[in-house]
């Protein structure tokens, strides 16, 4: 498989993942506890990997913690603006599109900037060298202190938001039974 085909496949997979994330941010979704638990675990594991990698660099750790706090505040605010409805004995929730949109834009902005960095170094079009200085420059770009902080906004947002959704589901089901 040549370089163009592999890049096309990668771009397609990433584009599909972004499409699904945006669709979930805008549309109504069933409130399923098992699915929320799985998502919490996935985001928690990935988020902890980023957080642990920042422990070695105090400035990066500060941006990581700030990212976690911002994500948690956005999640709390977003959960308060989430709408709930019951259809066919199943609860559905519709996230606030503005709050979810902010999180998606932060993620996409960082993602696109990262691709721009890689392209400017020539790593995406095959013109970049793999010399030691080029690899060192790439490591310096990837290790900026705000990189994982921005990602941790997204991870903290979804972890806290899903936990709040699970709590709300118990409340909603409790109000039906009473």
Number of C-alpha atoms within 10 A of each C-alpha: 5 6 10 11 10 11 13 11 11 12 12 12 12 12 12 12 12 15 12 11 14 16 13 15 20 15 12 15 15 15 21 15 16 10 11 18 15 11 15 19 12 14 19 17 13 13 22 14 12 19 20 11 15 21 13 10 11 11 14 21 21 16 22 28 19 17 24 24 17 19 26 22 17 23 26 16 14 20 22 14 15 15 13 19 14 12 9 5 7 11 16 17 19 19 23 18 18 13 18 21 16 13 23 17 12 14 19 14 13 17 14 11 12 15 14 13 16 17 15 13 18 15 17 16 13 11 11 15 12 13 9 9 10 15 15 12 13 16 11 10 14 15 15 13 18 19 20 25 26 22 24 30 27 26 26 25 27 23 23 20 26 21 19 16 21 18 12 15 19 11 11 15 12 10 9 7 6 5
